[in-house]
Amino acid sequence: MKAKPFSGPYTISSYDKNKLVEYKANPDYNGLFGKPKTDTVTVKYYAEASNLKLDVQQGNIDVAWHTLSPTDLESLRNDAKVTVHQAPGGDTRYIVFNLNTQPGGNPAQKLAIRKAVATSVDRDALATNVFKGTWSPLYSPVPKGLPGATDALKDIYGAKPNKDAAAKFLSEAGVATPVELSLQYTTEHYGAASSEEYAAIKNQLESTGLFKVNLQSTEWVAYQKARSSDGYPAFQFGWFPDYPDADDYLRPFFTEDNFLRNHFSDPKITAELNAQLTEGDPAKRAAVLATLQHDLMADHLPIVPLLTGNQIAVAGKNVQGVEATLDPSSKFRFGVLSK
């Protein structure tokens, strides 16, 4: 980059697409993060997670971030040569319902089905058995660690699966069981563990006797087209934040003509979304956000939150500062690292 358009703690000194990027400390930087603790940082990109795991184990690289599978991380936790650092993150995983095409003969029945799904899923089992603790249960569209986040779903429906509550939602709405539910997912975009994740969800739902699940996987390009054009009654979705604020988990998904294209809109929710966006007092904004999350989960439930990802990095024993960069911003800050 001949013009050197750099304003952050580092400049790019060399670049080999999809292979290596070398960063040098920016001598002109005088910003919030201060002077980097390491002058030169080289970032290497891997096509195979197995090679990344091997290199961090053998000390060929100092830090591994992202890409490693839950099984890899479980193995690395038992490796005395490295440390697995973990902190709450900002990724989310959930089931989206298309309010036009999902099962149910009327809006009340459709809501009852969504509530029954929400109270039948065992999030703790997904987090522990599928993701080996690399993800944690999520009880709101907004993950913990962000101002205004609540556990609305847990507060309303409870933390554990409740077959009796699920059955009551369905019976009171006049829904015949088992409910036939088509559920779509994609390993190409959301990782190989999605197969095990959604097989577990299918088993959890069907074990109640209330659901019969038709599970299908699709490649990402076709998936995006179909889910945006009423192709799936219910489907997997996830979010990696653009910026670390509750608004980024709410406005893109719950306004009219939202990003999910699932036909959800509600004037009261729209008003609450606008109110939290313009409220300057942090305490008052948190109160608006709490009400908004409660109303979404209690009265609408257009998505069923499942899991929130933890920020995880694997580092050599001689690397310091890793904990300082693991937070819900999901931005890995090289400048705090040293050895």
DARA-V750389 format. One line per field, one symbol per residue. ss: DSSP state (H for helix, E for strand, L for the rest). burial: + if it has 9 or more other C-alpha atoms within 8 Angstrom, else -. A space follows every 10 residues. Layout:
ss=???
burial=???
//
This chain:
ss=LLLLLLLLLE EEEEEELLLE EEEEELLLLL LLLLLLLLLE EEEELLLLHH HHHHHHHHLL LLEEELLLLH HHHHHHLLLL LEEEEEEEEE EEEEEEELLL LLLLLLHHHH HHHHHHHHLL LLHHHHHHHH LLLLEEELLL LLLLLLLLLL LHHHHHHLLL LLHHHHHHHH HHLLLLLLEE EEEEELHHHH LLHHHHHHHH HHHHHHHLLL EEEEEEELLH HHHHHHHLLL LLLEEEEEEL LLLLLHHHHL HHHHLLLLLL LLLLLLHHHH HHHHHHHHLL LHHHHHHHHH HHHHHHHHHH LLEEEEEEEE EEEEEELLLE LLHHHLLLLL LLLHHHLEL
burial=--------++ ++-------+ ++++++--+- ----++-+-- +----+--+- -++-+++--- -+++---+-+ -+++-++-+- -+++++++++ +++++++++- -+++----++ ++++++++++ +++--+++-+ ++-+++++++ +++--+-+++ ++++-+-+-- +++-+++-++ +-+-+---++ +++++++--+ --++++++++ ++-+++-+++ +++-+--+++ --+--+++-+ -+++++++-- +--+-+++++ ++++++-+-+ +++++---++ -++-++--+- ---+++++++ -+++++++-- ++-+++++++ ++++++--+- ++--++++++ ---++++--
//
